[in-house]
Each structure stands twice: as structure tokens, then as C-alpha cells.
Amino acid sequence: MKRDIALARKLAQAASPNVLAQKNNLRVIDNVKWASEQINKTSCLAGLGAVVTGASSGIGRAIALALSRHGVQLCVVGRDPSTLAETVKAVRQFSNVTSFQIDLTIQDNFQPLFRHLEGVGRLDILIHSAGVICQNPMERARIEDFDLQYTTNVRVPYMMTQRLLPLLAAARGQIVFINSSAGLFVKRPEVGQYGATKHALKAIADSLREEVNPKGIRVLTVYLGRTATPMQEALYRQEKKVYRPDRLLQPEDVASVVVQALMLPPTAEVTDISIRPMLKT
Ligand SMILES: NC(=O)c1ccc[n+]([C@@H]2O[C@H](COP(=O)([O-])OP(=O)(O)OC[C@H]3O[C@@H](n4cnc5c(N)ncnc54)[C@H](OP(=O)(O)O)[C@@H]3O)[C@@H](O)[C@H]2O)c1
């Protein structure tokens, strides 16, 4: 998204060379908005349809925003009505959006989303970003927390993908699993439950890729390090560490690599991306 804004500013400058120097801020904003609309019209993603889970916060929200700037028609899924409404407001400036306020751990709640998508008859991109983490040593960890992480981080993306595969196959679409470095290796204590769910998600994505590539569907997993989102802020609080979001990956960084990968021509598939903060704390 940062790159999009930079490009938008360049285009705005090209349209009116002195515009950024002008004191009238509204004029600048008008030009940036105009330039964003040009990107939106010319992007190879423009007009595609996407579902983004976890769109009410953090990484899911940043991906939804980045896709909207490319003219992608969005279904955004989240649980908190007020933060989901904030995402809708931001996304609506650039593209069409339908929101689904759903607790994904309750299977019946999916039906309105599935009915909507089947009515539209098209799905090109499915982004799984909803996730939870519960961090505790095994001697204190609750089995209920393990079940919640399994349901949210593994069962939900599996079930949604399974149900939406026919639409994705018809569109020769793309599926993105937002995973974690804990899905590749676990080198710190207290994340056994979370790491197990993210390892499971990796297994599902890797196997699925082999199944659906012949149908033209691409599968990308993104393995993230610590990213400045409400989830990470809560972890820092729990760890009693000072939260310095500027030292972490930004949700927009993640959104940017996801969008770049989605834009590749269908002759190429990016299977895995590992991204971590530049500063090591
Ligand atoms: N932040 C990091 O450092 C980091 C690192 C590695 C991997 N990840 C992964 O990145 C993904 C996004 O995390 P984030 O950092 O953006 O966290 P976040 O800011 O806490 O966002 C999590 C999102 O998941 C949604 N969600 C959780 N449980 C849900 C449920 N039962 N039903 C519907 N939606 C639900 C939340 O919805 P509501 O807020 O509306 O409840 C929210 O939109 C997760 O899969 C996480 O495991 C994050």
C-alpha cells in the first residue's frame, strides 16, 4: 500500500507538477485520490472478487485496503462490528465491499457468506487472515484454548476453502494462508499450541497446492514474524515488554508482498513467503 501511495503521489505530481508544493491540502488529496483511481482502473486485479477473513483488524484489514486500491470487489469478514465498519469505510473509498460480521467458530454463521458468493457466482481470491494465539506454558495451558486455536486457525480455513473450491476453480483463482514463523519452526517457549495449529495450516496448504495446481488455482502461504497489530500488542503486554511497533513488521508490508504475489501472471506461482522485521529485538 505504501508503494501504491508513493506511485499515486508520483502520478499526482505528473498530472500537476506543483501540486505538492501548493498550500491547498485539499487539492493534493484530490490529486492523490485521482491517481489512486487510475491505479485502480489499470491494475490486473481490478474487477476481481475477493474474500478476506480477519479484515476487521491488523493484517487482514491492511490486505483488504491494499486490494481495494487495486479495484478488487471485496467481501470482508470480521467479528467486531465497530472495527469491521471502520474497514468497510476505508475500503469503500476505492472499491465495492460487502461485509459479513461473523464469529467463524460457529459453522452455521458461514451460510450468508456462502449464499452471497454463490449468488455473485464468482470468487478469484480467498485470503485467510483470521487467527488467534494463546500463549502459556504447558503446565498452565488450557485445553479449551487449544481447541479455540485449532478451530480458528485450522478448521475454519480448511472448511471455508473446501466449500469455496468450486468457485475458485471456475475462476482459476488464488488462495492465501496467513501463517506465522511458528508454522515453520518453534524456538521459543509457551507457543506449543499455537505453533501446532500453524504447522497444521502449513500441511493443509502444501497438500492443497498439489491438488489444485492442475485446476489452475495458486496457493500461497505467508510466514510472518512479529507484526505491529493488536494481536502483537496484546502479546507484548502479556510478556511485560515495552511495545515498540516501529521496530516490527507493519501490516502494510505484509499486504504489499501479498498483492505483489497475487499480481504475478498465471505462468508463475509463489508458494511461500517468509517475512520478518528488519530490526532484531
Ligand atoms: N501480528 C503478528 O505478529 C503475527 C505474526 C505471525 C502470524 N500472524 C497471523 O496473522 C493473522 C492476522 O493476525 P493479526 O496480527 O492481524 O491479528 P489481529 O489484529 O488480532 O486480527 C485478527 C483477526 O482475526 C479475526 N478473528 C479472530 N477470531 C475470529 C473468529 N472467531 N471469528 C471471526 N474473526 C475472527 C479478528 O476479528 P475481530 O477483531 O473482529 O474479533 C481479527 O480481524 C493471524 O492468522 C495470525 O496468527 C500474526
The ligand as an ORCA input file, in Angstrom:
! r2SCAN-3c Opt
* xyz 0 1
  N       0.780     -9.971     14.331
  C       1.764    -10.844     14.281
  O       2.873    -10.608     14.784
  C       1.581    -12.154     13.577
  C       2.708    -12.975     13.410
  C       2.565    -14.180     12.766
  C       1.332    -14.563     12.269
  N       0.254    -13.756     12.458
  C      -1.021    -14.234     11.911
  O      -1.605    -13.209     11.152
  C      -3.026    -13.345     11.149
  C      -3.652    -12.000     11.449
  O      -3.281    -11.606     12.756
  P      -3.216    -10.071     13.210
  O      -1.859     -9.849     13.739
  O      -3.750     -9.202     12.140
  O      -4.183    -10.143     14.471
  P      -5.401     -9.223     14.924
  O      -5.111     -7.808     14.696
  O      -5.737     -9.703     16.296
  O      -6.545     -9.677     13.908
  C      -7.090    -10.963     13.990
  C      -8.325    -11.007     13.122
  O      -8.909    -12.310     13.221
  C     -10.293    -12.158     13.470
  N     -10.825    -13.281     14.230
  C     -10.276    -13.941     15.263
  N     -11.119    -14.882     15.718
  C     -12.225    -14.808     14.949
  C     -13.453    -15.506     14.925
  N     -13.743    -16.482     15.801
  N     -14.380    -15.173     14.001
  C     -14.117    -14.185     13.106
  N     -12.979    -13.494     13.069
  C     -12.038    -13.790     13.995
  C     -10.383    -10.888     14.317
  O     -11.701    -10.421     14.301
  P     -12.252     -9.387     15.450
  O     -11.105     -8.474     15.788
  O     -13.351     -8.698     14.724
  O     -12.676    -10.227     16.593
  C      -9.393    -10.004     13.581
  O      -9.996     -9.435     12.455
  C      -3.340    -14.437     12.166
  O      -3.611    -15.630     11.499
  C      -2.069    -14.551     12.969
  O      -1.905    -15.846     13.519
  C       0.345    -12.571     13.091
*
